[in-house]
Amino acid sequence: MLNLDEYRAAFDEVRVDFEEAVAAFGLPFERGEGQPRSDRARAVCQHRDNGCASLWSGWISPACIACRTGEETATFFVSLKCTRRCYFCFNENQEDYAYYRTHERDIVSELKAAHASGARFRHLAVTGGEPCLHPEALLAFVRCAKERYPGVHVRVYTSGDLLHDGLLDELRCAGLDEIRFSVKPEEGASDRETTFGRIAAAVDRIPDVMVEMPIIPDTLDDMKELLKHLDRLGVRGINLLEFCFPLSNASAFEARGFKLRCNPYVIPYNYWYAGGLPISGSETACLELLRFASDEGLGMGVHYCSLDNKLSGQIYQQNKPFLLDSAFAASHAWLSFDEADYFLKCAKVFGDDAEAVRARVADLRCLADEDDGSLAFPLASVPLVAERIPSAEIGVSFNVLEPDENGLPHVREVALERLR
């Protein structure tokens, strides 16, 4: 029979195998953990949400709050064609990228079909590529969204390159709620001034104007000036994104001296998010910008959106059946849904500890596994087990629901951490 540490070793091997596979893409990991996630607890901000993965002060877009779970929210794109060629763009990771560089989707028909099927939305978005390459489709989508879903919040992502007063006026009349500009870190002074002009024009017309951009290490001085300027323009908020390596174009990242963040995932798993893996130093810069915004008394909202924050919606959606299917939850009574990170969790003991728990803790809802000699039981019972068996070594098990061969939910364990 295995003990707790021997059982954990299998997950440690998974992490090592994952990092070795990532290294094959050409960018090394930092040596040691230069930015432990525990630093987030000391960040200068008003709110620490989503398991401390979302840090913000002032105002935050309601769409960002919805994104944490992915409930009643969806994002559409007409094509993946763009006016820019950013070295850090992750669109190449999107399904059918090459096809949608030259072909278009009928997003209005897609939205109508979703509505006809009974889909409910509170937040909708149009991204790209560059949505403003397709102004008629963009406007038609906003109008359709407002017609089919009264009260829905609609936002658009854009570089601003093709945005002009006429299109902004039409978007306002169509009912657009929010527009998010990406200010490129390597823009020249004249290009940035042009972008600022478009942002100012949007502030005069669209209810919520934001900037959303990855925060590249060693750009702090530039970012501090940018935050002050955006605040003067009347921007409602900025999303500081953790800068990621999209597992391509490694030479551009290596030439700039970037390295991957140690322990890029809290829990290694097959995540859907196509943005890549975090770059070392980006989170440190984001936390410093939160402090700077507070010290400067900036009026706009400042939100740090970590990679962990972007991944949480997937885990919520996969594990949501546990909340909705009472019969399934009852048949897995040793599991509980963690509202902090959305994993299904339980406590685990092994070997002699498992035998002792079964013998000395009565009426415990549990699952015994004879293959590895483990006993799973509810986390809520940990204090009782610890009291009855003070020497017990207890771990916390992280789980997700995946469909089995019949499409029914199946519990998959993805990590085990020592609790005591």
Steps between C-alpha positions, in 0.01 A plus 500: 500500500614855424543777753397858433837620367541196274155567355582870450816408311293396199363855466850643542606286205211639295622853574858412399381334177287804421788744549732284289242498220462879520878550492497339155328814368827689551457727802650395837340530841639738761719342766302491820172675567565870455141606562317271743122526483497577871614854406146567376373501858716808565404687183381859539142469376143519622386157387655153487259275314487160333744335735727808493541461124309823424629812678339838445420846630237753402282378214497163327308402190200277576620283211821429693299374794292277272816365337610332823234233463408535132132509595268649236788656308643438154754652261468505121733594215440572133853408393850473642638749249673790675665834428792415730763223524585496872778258587304381805166441324347164586242484220711240320393264778135549411323217322497547121722808526626489139148456366355792694783729395332507157142390571221655701243368742139615499487603865147639474368164381702328773342723764150447361555123502619513860194702597269257320657209689422666833848627584497775763751783497568793728832591338605482135821605328647539154873453460736400221731546331379853462118533513507842335614335178135389479299805610167393353514157663611658827211747503250234400617279786461776760152582373400133493634444852301791638186383319522132597633558852362821653734625770799296376844658546689515169869583461748522214878449495703712260845643434325818391682506166178510295277672750364840395238742622234373261537138612506606864176694448337193344623274779356741756165504323503119477535486880863395551575496873877466509802529273844365589808642334832320484785746532808334354812523718731546202299768319688808389411839647293610200306172486424522869375856468266383226373224727450753780291712265274206422468417868398857575241490222361176646480650850266764358267235354516156667393448864806298607837541329782277611855410413603136522860401442766252609754642741849430372782486757735800505235739363397643837604860439313509169195333656485747788494791257240319293273447800515869590424602142207259468359632826516854364317386186209376712549128435273296730754228574798294393552125504863412571547157347767254603735487200514155340716302257266347237729197447616646170741768378746404774786690337323833551448426869852368549650805329325717759636292786166355610459176694194301595360533846583215735186297586293661223189312610392457860354167391643352176214406271390507138366856494312633198634855519712565190700792640802297605708495817596795725829684469709550811482853638167600349301442817754693707460795263119478519505507879729803491257678265215432742705665774591791270135561408411513870786735587410732211131499590396410145127518439475217250466137599813286491463122475775239497374197307740212557521189286349312796199732474454417131505126567237497775200513267591167344521325837168653606327386182639148525403462865166681480306172461594421860298804605206427270466122527397425857497124439859506374611716792328268747677199350833678544437632851871505589555779244422870539501789254757763599358848432852647502648315202209280381682167538322206658694409813520242772742391769707184462692269731701190415607165638483467877344846526216387274440196717508712815250751361255226406534342844484812716277749312145375473239599236763656274394545138800357322639311202753225551739406219651157551748544215696777670380452856346846523188633665331817372269696728350852518730790578249609763590187697872579518483661850321194637750260340793707626355499850440124505829410326754777569780324311300456178660637184220665302503627144253708303399356163412724200255360246321593178207347317567362154260311272540124489452290186124545535520874555419471870701694761801312634719620787867544413756576768756755382703585811562410862651745746608431857260655750668381820 
